[in-house]
């Protein structure tokens, strides 16, 4: 499995959409603040 990590800065709605279009991956996995487990 190939994994690429990307970090963006700005308004989340715009940054996420722009990054998905730019990368063109098959799946998007995002974390939050790291205060808990991924659900």
Backbone as a ProteinNet text record, in pm:
[ID]
protein_1_A
[PRIMARY]
XXXXXXXXXXXXXXXXXXXXXXXXXXXXXXXXXXXXXXX
[TERTIARY]
84.9	0	89.1	69.2	144	67.7	138.9	78.1	154.5	82.1	139.9	75	155.8	104.9	111.4	1.8	-5.4	-57.3	-4.7	-52.3	-87.4	-206.9	-249.4	-279.5	-284.5	-311.9	-414.4	-513	-614.8	-752.9	-852.7	-990.2	-1005	-1044.7	-1047.9	-1131.6	-1244.3	-1330.3	-1256.8	-1182.9	-1110.2	-986	-910.7	-784.4	-808.4	-907.9	-936.6	-977.9	-1068.8	-1113.9	-1000.1	-919.4	-806	-705.3	-677.2	-579	-628.4	-755.6	-811.3	-802	-834.7	-824	-679.5	-587.6	-446.1	-385.4	-414	-353.4	-423.3	-555.6	-630.1	-621.1	-616.8	-605	-735.9	-727.9	-844.9	-920.7	-852.5	-915.5	-853.3	-932.8	-886.4	-906.2	-798.8	-805.8	-753.8	-832.8	-793.5	-795.7	-706.2	-705.9	-759.7	-773.6	-819.2	-707	-737.8	-638.2	-549.9	-582	-502.7	-535.6	-652.5	-690.5	-757.9	-791.1	-860.7	-833.1	-902.2	-885.1	-960.9	-911.3	-984.1	-1106	-1221.3	-1345.7	-1397.4
-116.9	0	122.7	208.6	333.8	440.2	509.7	613.2	742.8	851.7	985.8	1068.4	1143.8	1231.9	1375.4	1446.2	1586	1669.3	1788.4	1882.3	2011.4	2062.3	2186.5	2290.8	2414.5	2525.3	2617.1	2658.2	2748	2699.2	2749.1	2708.1	2561.1	2477.4	2332.7	2294.3	2360.8	2326.2	2343.1	2450.1	2476.6	2389.5	2377.7	2303.8	2156.3	2096.2	1954.7	1930.7	2010.5	1993.8	2014.7	2116.6	2143.1	2029.1	1976.6	1869.4	1741.4	1709.1	1588.9	1599.6	1714.5	1733.5	1723.5	1781.6	1782.8	1643	1567	1435.2	1328.1	1334.4	1237.1	1095.4	1079	946.7	869.5	743.5	657.1	667.5	711.7	720.7	837.6	899.8	1011.1	973.3	975	946.4	1068.9	1121.1	1241.6	1215.9	1280.5	1277.4	1408.6	1415	1539.7	1594.7	1633.1	1693.5	1591.6	1464.5	1361.2	1338.4	1384	1369.5	1235.6	1160.7	1034.7	934.6	822.4	716.3	748.3	695.5	707	617.4	668	590.2	566.6
0	0	0	-98.2	-104.1	-25.3	60.4	144.1	125.7	105	99.2	209.2	280.1	385.1	335.9	349	307.4	423.7	438.3	539.3	468	494.3	432	537.4	493.4	583.7	518.4	595.5	543.4	583.2	514.9	539.8	499.8	595.5	572.7	451.5	430	316.4	185	171.8	47.9	34.8	143.1	138.9	109.7	173.7	151.4	7.1	-44.7	-183.3	-282.1	-260.6	-349.6	-346.8	-228.2	-214.8	-281.2	-264.3	-326.9	-478.8	-533.9	-678.9	-725.3	-649.8	-686.6	-682.8	-577.9	-558.2	-641.6	-649.7	-728.5	-674.9	-543.4	-482.8	-484.8	-442.8	-438.1	-306.4	-201.4	-69.7	6.9	90.8	173.6	319.9	398	540.9	614	706.7	778.9	928.4	998.4	1144	1196.5	1327.5	1388.3	1474.6	1594.5	1682	1752	1740.3	1804.2	1950.2	1993.1	2133.4	2163.2	2059.1	2082.6	1972.7	1979.2	1880.9	1753.3	1642.3	1515.5	1524.9	1484.9	1491.2	1351.5
[MASK]
+++++++++++++++++++++++++++++++++++++++

